Amino acid sequence: MPLNPTTLAQHILDGFDSYRHGFREITDGARRRFEDARWTEIQEASTARINLYEECVTATSAALEHNQTASNILDVTRWPDIRMAYIELISQRFDDELAETWFNSVFTSLHHHDQISDETMFVHTTRPPTRPPSRTPLTRGFISDGSLDALIRQVLDEHRFNTPWVNFDGDCKMIVEHLQKGLPEWAQIDRGLTIELVQSVFYRNKGAYLVGRVLSQNEQWPFVLPLIHRETEGICVDTLITDESQVSIIFSFTRSYFMVKAVVPAELVSFLKKLLPGKHIAELYTALGFYKQGKSEFYRSLISHLATSDDRFMMAPGVRGMVMSVFTLPGFNTVFKIMKDKFAPSKNIDRATVIDRYRLVKRHDRVGRLADTQEFADFRFRRDRFEPDCLAELLEVAASTIIDEGEIILVRHCWTERRMTPLNIYLEHASETQTHEALLDYGKAIKELAAANIFPGDMLLKNFGVTRHGRVVFYDYDEISYLTEVNFRHIPEAIYPEQEMASEPWYSVGPNDVFPEEFPVFLFADIKHRKQFSSMHGDIFDADYWKGLQARIKDGQVIDVFPYRRT
């Protein structure tokens, strides 16, 4: 006799609880790893937590399939009843929105995407848009009572670690000075001025962050204290950040995910939304490590945009890719990337390698210089949502991925990514100041990726984008590799003058060989840009620079990369 829907729903929920337990266990270890300066272990924990989701979905689906005779789990007609039973089971949970997404993941792992509907899974959420607050304290307030110094001492005293402060008094003085410069005078003397902080500390890479806001007379300012652990010395406050745009960069789509205790995820996201009103909740869920929930929220915002606008897909501006074809919606700040059926002859890679490299970026520390992606299968859009020339081009270059079903266009596989202005296009219209800043940040992007053991491979300007904050970010991953896998070489001196004039090199070149001396001509057709960049980052053109970084990484060093301006 088949198992009843409630029993099957409980099996799915048990799998979710197992995942949540593992997620919390990894997250709870973040404080200890920070206090003990276990930098390599931090990177390993971050990767393990990302991988955990798919591992647990696979285990849950396998268990259901193993009991197929009793469950009939592959019979899609059973799922509406399972879904209704599941709604009852999660109705009183504080993480019910995550539980819905989990249900979706299990369903899609067992069924074809053309069986997706709001009857079989949660295309739209069933959770109420507003709900009574939980009784779980999320934040804590600290009141100045007229003294900024006493206020800051109270904040830091309540956030002591097992590792001592390097200079408690000096940190307090620095924070007070920042507040005196950043807050209006009337707020500084307000005895009711309050610092409201999330009770849980945010951990990522080699940093810890106290996150909250300053409140005074119906005004608010972000308040973020980045903490660093100086090995052999202790913990210190690195700076104070009260600028919304800088806080936004810390929570950027180009960063790795935070480790932070989120008992009620929706309430933490709601609080962060107050600090960063310009960020979509999809990005905030993702920043907290709930990247599958971020994917759900993104998809719901996409279908809502399509339902409430006349936007039509068009080819994304920029040089056409050799591996990817990229299209976008003008009113939706996202690009959709699909693999072409045939790559350019100069690309010696296959589809499996490209997929693997995009997934590498998902797991790796992106250090603010790699755009996060979401991978989707079987998007279905109405034909009339495509500009005719866009659809014609997609069908021509990716007929195995873009399927013409008449009135419906099926996108069998794609990645979504935040839309940016390609760096080459940005420089065409930039002022002298903007050009200087963009080239400076372009070099910083290459160096910070290298510090994270990432070599972009194809470093042409067209493969980098400029964000709304003016940061330069790499987004073309088909040639990406670990820095330590690359063989950086100096160009050997020619024995005869004729060798330098020959069309072919006079020296052997291995598959992983890279000659940084060739970068200036390769990267910059514009001689003025080439000279500017050389004056800023000329060390990038020297093989010894790259070899030095490789040696430090192989020696086990985790090189500092800071996601904010240091003062």
C-alpha positions in Angstrom: 0.0 0.0 0.0 1.5 3.4 -1.0 2.7 5.7 1.8 0.3 8.5 2.5 1.1 12.1 1.5 1.8 13.3 5.0 4.4 10.5 5.6 6.2 11.4 2.3 6.0 15.1 3.1 7.6 14.3 6.5 10.4 12.4 4.8 11.2 15.5 2.6 11.1 17.7 5.7 13.4 15.4 7.6 15.9 15.8 4.8 15.6 19.5 5.1 16.1 19.3 8.9 19.3 17.3 8.3 20.6 19.9 5.9 19.7 22.8 8.3 21.5 20.9 11.1 24.7 20.6 9.0 24.4 24.2 7.8 24.2 25.4 11.4 27.0 23.2 12.6 29.4 24.6 9.9 28.2 28.1 10.6 28.6 27.8 14.4 32.3 26.9 14.0 33.0 30.3 12.4 33.8 32.0 15.6 36.3 29.4 16.7 38.0 29.4 13.3 38.3 33.2 13.4 39.7 33.2 17.0 42.2 30.5 16.1 43.2 32.2 12.8 42.5 28.9 10.9 42.4 30.6 7.5 42.6 27.5 5.3 40.0 25.8 7.4 37.7 28.8 6.9 38.0 28.4 3.1 37.3 24.6 3.4 34.2 25.3 5.6 32.8 27.8 3.1 33.1 25.2 0.3 31.7 22.4 2.4 28.6 24.5 3.3 27.9 25.3 -0.4 28.3 21.7 -1.4 26.1 20.5 1.5 22.8 21.6 -0.1 23.1 19.4 -3.2 24.6 16.5 -1.1 21.5 16.5 1.2 19.0 16.9 -1.7 20.7 14.0 -3.5 20.5 11.9 -0.3 16.8 12.8 0.3 15.8 12.0 -3.3 17.7 8.8 -3.3 16.0 7.6 -0.1 12.6 8.4 -1.6 13.4 6.6 -4.9 14.8 3.6 -3.0 11.4 3.2 -1.4 9.6 3.8 -4.8 7.3 0.8 -4.4 5.8 2.2 -1.2 6.0 5.8 -2.1 5.2 6.0 -5.9 7.3 9.2 -5.6 7.9 9.3 -9.4 4.1 9.6 -10.0 3.7 13.3 -10.5 0.0 13.1 -9.8 0.8 12.4 -6.1 2.7 15.6 -5.6 -0.2 18.1 -5.2 -1.3 16.1 -2.1 2.2 15.8 -0.8 2.6 19.6 -1.3 -0.6 20.3 0.7 0.6 18.0 3.5 4.0 19.7 3.5 2.4 23.1 3.8 0.7 22.0 7.1 4.0 20.6 8.4 6.0 23.9 7.8 3.2 26.4 8.8 4.7 27.1 12.2 8.4 27.1 11.3 10.6 30.2 11.3 12.5 29.0 8.2 9.4 28.1 6.2 10.5 30.0 3.1 13.7 27.9 3.0 11.7 24.8 3.5 9.6 25.6 0.4 12.7 26.0 -1.7 14.0 22.7 -0.4 10.8 21.0 -1.5 11.3 22.5 -4.9 14.8 21.1 -5.1 13.7 17.6 -4.2 10.9 17.7 -6.7 13.1 18.9 -9.6 15.7 16.3 -8.8 13.0 13.6 -9.3 10.9 15.1 -12.2 11.3 16.8 -15.5 11.1 20.6 -15.5 8.0 20.5 -17.8 6.1 19.0 -14.8 6.7 22.1 -12.7 3.6 24.0 -11.6 2.2 25.7 -8.6 0.2 22.5 -7.9 3.3 20.2 -7.7 5.7 22.6 -6.0 6.2 26.2 -4.8 6.6 28.3 -8.0 5.1 31.1 -5.9 5.5 31.1 -2.1 2.5 30.3 0.1 4.1 32.2 3.0 2.2 35.3 4.1 3.9 38.6 3.0 3.7 39.8 6.6 3.6 37.8 9.7 3.8 38.4 13.5 7.4 38.8 14.6 9.0 35.9 16.3 10.1 36.0 19.9 13.7 35.3 19.0 15.8 38.5 19.6 17.5 39.6 16.4 19.2 42.8 17.5 20.4 44.6 20.6 20.4 48.3 21.2 23.2 50.4 22.9 22.2 53.9 24.0 24.7 56.7 24.2 23.3 58.7 27.1 25.3 61.6 25.8 28.8 59.9 25.6 30.0 58.5 22.3 33.1 57.1 24.1 31.0 55.2 26.7 28.7 54.0 24.0 31.5 52.5 21.9 33.2 51.0 24.9 29.9 49.2 25.8 29.6 47.9 22.2 33.1 46.5 22.1 33.0 45.2 25.6 29.9 43.1 24.7 31.7 41.6 21.7 34.8 40.2 23.3 36.4 37.1 21.9 38.6 34.4 23.5 41.4 36.1 21.7 42.2 39.5 23.3 41.9 42.9 21.7 45.2 44.3 20.5 44.4 47.9 21.5 40.9 48.2 23.0 41.3 51.9 24.0 42.9 52.8 20.6 40.0 51.1 18.7 37.4 53.0 20.8 39.1 56.3 20.1 39.3 55.5 16.3 35.5 54.6 16.2 34.5 57.7 18.1 36.6 59.9 15.7 34.9 58.3 12.7 31.4 59.0 14.3 32.4 62.6 15.0 33.3 63.1 11.4 30.4 61.1 9.9 27.4 62.1 12.1 25.8 65.5 12.2 26.4 67.4 15.4 22.8 67.2 16.6 23.0 63.4 16.5 26.3 63.3 18.4 24.8 65.1 21.3 21.5 63.2 21.2 21.3 61.3 24.6 19.0 58.9 22.9 21.3 58.1 20.1 21.3 54.3 19.7 23.5 51.7 18.0 21.4 48.7 17.0 23.4 45.7 16.2 22.5 42.2 14.9 23.3 40.0 17.9 25.1 37.4 15.7 28.6 38.3 14.3 29.1 38.0 10.6 32.1 36.0 9.6 33.7 35.7 6.2 37.3 34.8 5.1 39.7 36.4 7.5 37.2 39.0 8.9 34.4 39.3 11.4 31.8 42.1 11.2 29.5 43.7 13.7 26.5 44.8 11.5 23.8 47.3 12.4 22.8 50.9 12.3 22.9 54.2 14.2 19.5 55.6 15.1 18.8 59.2 16.1 15.5 61.2 15.9 14.0 59.1 13.1 17.3 59.2 11.1 19.5 56.2 10.5 23.0 55.4 9.3 24.6 52.0 8.6 27.1 50.9 11.2 29.5 48.2 10.3 32.7 47.4 12.3 35.1 45.0 10.4 37.3 43.1 12.8 40.6 41.5 11.9 42.8 39.0 13.7 46.4 39.9 13.7 48.2 36.6 14.2 50.3 36.5 17.4 48.8 39.8 18.5 45.0 39.6 18.8 41.9 41.2 17.4 41.4 44.8 16.4 38.8 47.0 14.7 40.0 47.8 11.2 37.7 50.7 10.5 34.1 51.9 10.8 31.8 51.9 7.8 28.8 54.2 7.8 28.5 54.8 4.1 25.6 52.8 2.5 27.4 52.2 -0.8 30.4 50.8 1.0 28.2 48.5 3.1 26.5 47.4 -0.1 29.9 46.4 -1.5 30.5 44.2 1.5 27.2 42.4 0.8 27.9 42.3 -2.9 27.1 39.6 -5.4 30.8 39.4 -6.0 31.6 38.2 -2.5 31.7 34.8 -0.8 28.8 34.1 1.6 28.8 35.1 5.2 28.7 32.7 8.2 26.1 34.1 10.5 23.6 32.6 12.8 20.1 33.3 11.4 17.5 31.7 13.6 14.7 33.4 11.6 16.2 34.1 8.2 13.4 36.3 6.9 13.7 38.6 9.9 17.5 39.0 9.4 17.0 39.7 5.7 14.3 42.2 6.5 16.6 44.1 8.9 19.4 44.1 6.3 17.0 45.4 3.7 16.4 48.5 6.0 20.2 49.1 5.9 20.4 48.4 2.2 17.1 49.4 0.6 18.6 49.2 -2.9 19.4 45.5 -2.6 16.9 42.8 -3.7 16.1 40.3 -1.1 17.5 37.6 -3.5 20.9 39.1 -3.1 20.6 39.3 0.7 19.5 35.7 1.1 22.4 34.7 -1.0 24.9 36.8 1.0 23.8 34.9 4.1 24.6 31.5 2.5 21.0 30.7 1.5 21.9 30.8 -2.2 19.1 28.5 -3.2 16.6 30.8 -1.5 18.3 33.6 -3.4 17.7 31.7 -6.6 14.0 31.2 -5.8 13.6 34.9 -5.0 15.4 35.8 -8.2 13.1 33.6 -10.3 10.0 35.0 -8.7 11.1 38.5 -9.4 11.9 37.6 -13.0 8.4 36.1 -13.7 6.8 39.1 -11.9 8.8 41.5 -14.1 7.7 39.6 -17.2 4.1 39.7 -16.1 4.1 43.4 -15.3 6.2 44.8 -18.2 6.5 44.8 -22.0 10.3 44.1 -21.8 11.7 41.9 -24.5 14.9 40.0 -24.5 17.7 41.5 -26.6 21.4 40.6 -27.1 23.5 42.1 -24.4 25.8 45.0 -25.5 29.5 44.2 -26.0 31.8 42.0 -28.1 30.2 38.7 -29.0 31.7 35.9 -27.0 33.7 32.9 -28.4 32.0 30.4 -26.0 28.9 32.1 -24.6 26.0 34.0 -26.1 24.6 36.6 -23.8 21.1 38.2 -23.8 19.3 40.5 -21.4 16.1 42.3 -20.5 16.5 46.1 -20.6 14.5 46.7 -17.5 15.9 43.7 -15.5 19.4 44.1 -14.2 20.5 40.6 -15.3 22.2 38.8 -18.2 21.4 35.3 -19.3 24.4 33.3 -20.6 24.1 30.2 -22.8 26.9 28.1 -24.3 27.2 28.1 -28.1 27.0 24.9 -30.0 30.4 25.5 -31.5 33.2 27.4 -29.8 35.7 29.6 -31.6 38.7 27.6 -33.0 41.0 29.3 -30.5 39.1 27.9 -27.6 40.5 24.4 -26.8 37.8 23.4 -24.2 34.6 21.4 -24.2 31.2 22.0 -22.6 32.0 19.9 -19.6 35.0 22.0 -18.8 33.1 25.3 -19.1 30.4 24.0 -16.7 33.1 22.9 -14.3 34.7 26.3 -14.3 31.5 28.1 -13.6 30.8 25.8 -10.7 34.4 26.4 -9.5 33.6 30.1 -9.2 30.5 29.2 -7.1 32.6 27.3 -4.6 35.7 29.6 -4.5 36.3 32.8 -2.7 35.3 35.5 -5.2 37.1 38.3 -3.3 34.7 40.9 -4.7 36.1 40.4 -8.2 34.1 37.5 -9.6 30.4 37.8 -10.3 28.2 35.1 -8.6 26.0 33.1 -11.0 22.8 31.1 -10.7 22.5 28.0 -12.9 19.0 27.3 -14.4 17.5 24.6 -16.6 14.4 24.7 -18.8 13.4 28.3 -18.7 10.2 28.7 -20.8 9.4 32.1 -22.3 6.8 33.3 -24.8 8.2 33.9 -28.3 6.9 37.4 -28.3 9.2 38.3 -25.4 12.2 38.1 -27.7 13.3 40.7 -30.1 13.3 39.0 -33.5 17.1 39.5 -34.2 17.9 38.3 -30.7 15.9 35.1 -31.1 17.4 34.5 -34.6 20.9 34.8 -33.3 20.3 32.5 -30.3 18.7 29.9 -32.5 21.6 30.1 -35.0 24.5 29.8 -32.5 22.9 27.6 -29.8 20.2 25.4 -31.4 20.8 22.6 -29.0 20.1 25.0 -26.0 17.4 27.3 -27.4 14.5 25.2 -28.6 11.8 26.6 -30.7 8.4 25.1 -29.6 6.3 27.5 -31.6 4.8 30.1 -29.2 7.1 29.0 -26.5 10.9 29.2 -26.5 12.7 26.7 -24.2 16.1 27.6 -22.8 17.4 24.3 -21.8 20.4 25.5 -19.8 21.8 28.9 -18.8 23.5 31.0 -16.1 22.2 34.3 -14.8 24.6 37.0 -13.7 24.3 40.6 -12.7 24.5 42.9 -15.7 27.5 45.3 -15.8 29.0 47.7 -18.3 31.8 45.9 -20.2 35.0 47.6 -19.3 36.0 48.2 -22.9 32.7 50.0 -23.6 33.0 51.9 -20.3 36.4 53.2 -21.3 35.1 54.4 -24.6 32.9 57.0 -22.9 34.8 57.6 -19.7 36.3 60.9 -18.6 40.0 61.1 -17.7 39.2 60.7 -14.1 36.9 57.7 -14.7 39.5 56.2 -17.0 42.2 56.5 -14.4 40.0 55.0 -11.7 38.8 52.1 -13.9 42.3 51.2 -15.0 43.5 51.3 -11.5 40.7 49.1 -10.3 41.2 46.7 -13.3 44.8 46.1 -12.1 43.5 45.7 -8.5 41.0 43.1 -9.7 43.6 41.0 -11.4 45.9 41.2 -8.4 43.1 40.4 -5.9 42.0 37.4 -8.0 45.6 36.2 -8.0 45.8 36.6 -4.3 42.9 34.3 -4.1 44.7 31.7 -6.3 42.6 32.6 -9.4 44.1 33.3 -12.8 41.5 34.7 -15.2 43.2 33.4 -18.3 41.6 35.7 -20.9 42.2 39.1 -19.3 41.0 41.2 -22.2 39.0 44.3 -21.2 35.8 42.9 -22.7 35.8 40.1 -20.1 35.6 42.6 -17.2 32.6 44.7 -16.2 32.1 47.8 -14.2 29.4 47.7 -11.4 27.2 50.6 -10.4 29.7 51.3 -7.6 32.5 51.7 -10.2 34.2 48.4 -9.2 35.8 46.3 -11.9 34.7 42.6 -11.9 35.7 39.6 -14.0 32.7 37.7 -15.5 34.0 35.3 -18.3 35.0 32.0 -16.7 35.8 29.6 -19.6 39.6 30.0 -19.3 39.7 30.5 -15.5 42.2 28.4 -13.6 44.0 28.2 -10.3 47.0 30.5 -10.3 49.2 27.6 -9.0 48.5 25.6 -12.1 50.0 28.2 -14.4 53.6 28.2 -15.6 54.7 31.8 -15.7 57.8 32.3 -17.9 60.1 35.1 -19.1 60.5 35.2 -22.9 63.9 33.7 -23.6 66.4 36.0 -25.4 66.7 35.4 -29.1 70.0 33.8 -30.3 69.7 35.4 -33.7 68.1 38.7 -34.8 66.1 36.8 -37.4 64.3 34.8 -34.7 62.7 38.0 -33.3 61.4 38.8 -36.8 59.8 35.4 -37.4 56.1 34.9 -37.3 56.4 31.9 -34.9 58.2 32.0 -31.5 61.7 30.7 -31.3 61.1 29.0 -28.0 58.9 26.1 -27.0 55.5 26.9 -25.4 53.7 24.4 -23.2 49.9 24.2 -22.7 50.0 26.1 -19.3 52.8 28.5 -20.2 52.0 32.2 -19.8 54.4 35.0 -20.7 53.4 38.2 -18.8 55.7 40.3 -21.0 53.2 39.8 -23.8 50.3 41.3 -21.7 50.7 45.0 -22.6 50.2 44.6 -26.3 47.6 41.8 -25.8 45.5 43.7 -23.3 45.7 47.3 -24.7 45.2 48.4 -28.2 45.1 51.9 -27.0 48.7 53.0 -26.3 47.6 55.7 -23.9 45.7 53.2 -21.8 48.7 50.9 -22.0 51.1 53.5 -20.6 48.6 54.5 -17.9 48.2 51.0 -16.7 51.9 50.3 -16.8 52.6 53.2 -14.5 50.0 51.8 -12.0 50.5 48.0 -12.3 53.6 47.4 -14.3 54.6 44.5 -12.0 51.8 42.5 -13.7 54.0 42.3 -16.8 56.8 40.6 -14.9 56.8 36.8 -14.5 58.6 37.1 -11.2 55.6 38.9 -9.7 53.3 36.0 -10.5 55.9 33.4 -9.3 56.2 35.3 -6.0 52.4 35.0 -5.4 52.5 31.3 -6.3 55.2 30.7 -3.8 53.2 32.4 -1.0 50.1 30.5 -1.9 51.9 27.1 -2.1 53.4 28.0 1.3 49.9 28.0 2.8 49.5 31.8 3.1 46.0 33.2 2.8 46.6 36.7 1.4 44.6 39.6 2.7 41.9 41.1 0.4 39.7 43.7 2.1 36.1 44.3 0.8 36.1 48.0 1.9 38.2 51.1 1.8 40.7 51.0 4.6 41.4 54.3 6.5 
